[in-house]
Amino acid sequence: MNTFYELFSFNVTVMAAQTDESWIFGLDWQFLADALILAAAMLVLFALLSFLLFNPARALMKARQDKIDADIKKAREDKEEAVKLREQYNSKMALADKEADELLSEARKKALKREAEITGEAKTEADRIIKRANKEAQLEVLRVQDDMKKEMIQVASVMAGKFVGNSLTDEEQQALVDQTLKEMGDDTWQA
């Protein structure tokens, strides 16, 4: 490497000796050679730093950007999933409300049907009670009539005893029957 430097510096020295004053800004060959060496050193340094520092930093930044993109994508997917779940929840709530309304409607129908059944049973029972009461009233009427007949028989036998004991005339018999009827009362005969 020393030989390269010596060769290069020799060429620069030779060139510097040949310089003429026609260069812009007073540039000479030595300055140009230094500038080229500096540019080559910077290029090598940049390539080395790029390989050692910039590439890992780029990889780190790329990994971070990928993670952020993945997080954003996951957040969007989660948001879409949440929207779907909310729609499912809303549809299930609407369905539950509909089912509740149907159950209430069905319960009302059953209650009205049961009310009609109970009312029908009550009417049937009332009719049965009324019929039984009417039947009992008829039986009571028959019993009262029976009692009345028995009483009339007793009255007739008392009257017969009186007739037998007294021979009565037809007017007396009629008066006796009228008197007996008055004693028994008109209500007894009409019931």
Backbone hydrogen bonds, N-H to C=O, Kabsch-Sander energy under -0.5 kcal/mol:
donor,donor_aa,acceptor,acceptor_aa,energy
5,Y,1,M,-2.4
6,E,2,N,-2.9
7,L,3,T,-2.6
8,F,4,F,-3.0
9,S,5,Y,-3.2
10,F,6,E,-2.2
11,N,7,L,-2.4
12,V,8,F,-2.3
13,T,9,S,-2.4
14,V,10,F,-2.9
15,M,11,N,-2.4
16,A,12,V,-2.6
17,A,13,T,-2.0
18,Q,14,V,-1.3
19,T,16,A,-1.1
23,W,20,D,-0.7
26,G,23,W,-0.9
27,L,24,I,-1.7
32,L,28,D,-1.7
33,A,29,W,-2.4
34,D,30,Q,-2.6
35,A,31,F,-2.4
36,L,32,L,-2.3
37,I,33,A,-2.6
38,L,34,D,-2.9
39,A,35,A,-2.5
40,A,36,L,-2.6
41,A,37,I,-2.7
42,M,38,L,-2.5
43,L,39,A,-2.3
44,V,40,A,-2.4
45,L,41,A,-2.9
46,F,42,M,-3.1
47,A,43,L,-2.4
48,L,44,V,-2.8
49,L,45,L,-3.2
50,S,46,F,-2.8
51,F,47,A,-2.3
52,L,48,L,-2.8
53,L,49,L,-3.6
54,F,49,L,-2.0
55,N,50,S,-2.9
57,A,53,L,-2.2
58,R,54,F,-3.5
59,A,55,N,-2.9
60,L,56,P,-2.9
61,M,57,A,-2.9
62,K,58,R,-3.1
63,A,59,A,-2.9
64,R,60,L,-2.6
65,Q,61,M,-2.9
66,D,62,K,-2.9
67,K,63,A,-2.5
68,I,64,R,-2.6
69,D,65,Q,-2.8
70,A,66,D,-2.8
71,D,67,K,-2.7
72,I,68,I,-2.7
73,K,69,D,-2.8
74,K,70,A,-3.0
75,A,71,D,-2.7
76,R,72,I,-2.5
77,E,73,K,-2.6
78,D,74,K,-3.2
79,K,75,A,-2.5
80,E,76,R,-2.8
81,E,77,E,-2.8
82,A,78,D,-2.8
83,V,79,K,-2.5
84,K,80,E,-2.5
85,L,81,E,-3.0
86,R,82,A,-2.7
87,E,83,V,-2.5
88,Q,84,K,-2.8
89,Y,85,L,-3.0
90,N,86,R,-3.0
91,S,87,E,-2.8
92,K,88,Q,-2.9
93,M,89,Y,-2.8
94,A,90,N,-2.5
95,L,91,S,-2.5
96,A,92,K,-2.9
97,D,93,M,-2.8
98,K,94,A,-2.5
99,E,95,L,-3.0
100,A,96,A,-2.8
101,D,97,D,-2.6
102,E,98,K,-2.6
103,L,99,E,-3.0
104,L,100,A,-2.8
105,S,101,D,-2.8
106,E,102,E,-3.0
107,A,103,L,-2.8
108,R,104,L,-2.6
109,K,105,S,-2.6
110,K,106,E,-2.8
111,A,107,A,-2.7
112,L,108,R,-3.0
113,K,109,K,-2.7
114,R,110,K,-3.2
115,E,111,A,-2.9
116,A,112,L,-2.5
117,E,113,K,-2.7
118,I,114,R,-3.2
119,T,115,E,-3.0
120,G,116,A,-2.9
121,E,117,E,-3.1
122,A,118,I,-2.8
123,K,119,T,-2.8
124,T,120,G,-2.9
125,E,121,E,-3.0
126,A,122,A,-3.2
127,D,123,K,-3.2
128,R,124,T,-2.8
129,I,125,E,-3.0
130,I,126,A,-3.1
131,K,127,D,-3.1
132,R,128,R,-2.8
133,A,129,I,-3.0
134,N,130,I,-3.3
135,K,131,K,-3.1
136,E,132,R,-3.1
137,A,133,A,-2.9
138,Q,134,N,-3.0
139,L,135,K,-3.0
140,E,136,E,-2.7
141,V,137,A,-2.9
142,L,138,Q,-3.1
143,R,139,L,-2.8
144,V,140,E,-3.2
145,Q,141,V,-3.1
146,D,142,L,-2.9
147,D,143,R,-3.3
148,M,144,V,-2.9
149,K,145,Q,-3.0
150,K,146,D,-2.6
151,E,147,D,-2.8
152,M,148,M,-3.0
153,I,149,K,-2.8
154,Q,150,K,-2.5
155,V,151,E,-2.9
156,A,152,M,-3.5
157,S,153,I,-3.1
158,V,154,Q,-2.6
159,M,155,V,-3.1
160,A,156,A,-3.2
161,G,157,S,-2.4
162,K,158,V,-2.3
163,F,159,M,-3.2
164,V,160,A,-3.1
165,G,161,G,-2.7
166,N,162,K,-3.0
168,L,166,N,-1.0
173,Q,169,T,-2.5
174,Q,170,D,-2.3
175,A,171,E,-2.3
176,L,172,E,-2.5
177,V,173,Q,-2.4
178,D,174,Q,-2.5
179,Q,175,A,-2.3
180,T,176,L,-2.1
181,L,177,V,-2.6
182,K,178,D,-2.2
183,E,179,Q,-1.9
184,M,180,T,-2.2
185,G,181,L,-2.1
189,W,185,G,-0.8
190,Q,186,D,-1.7
191,A,187,D,-1.6
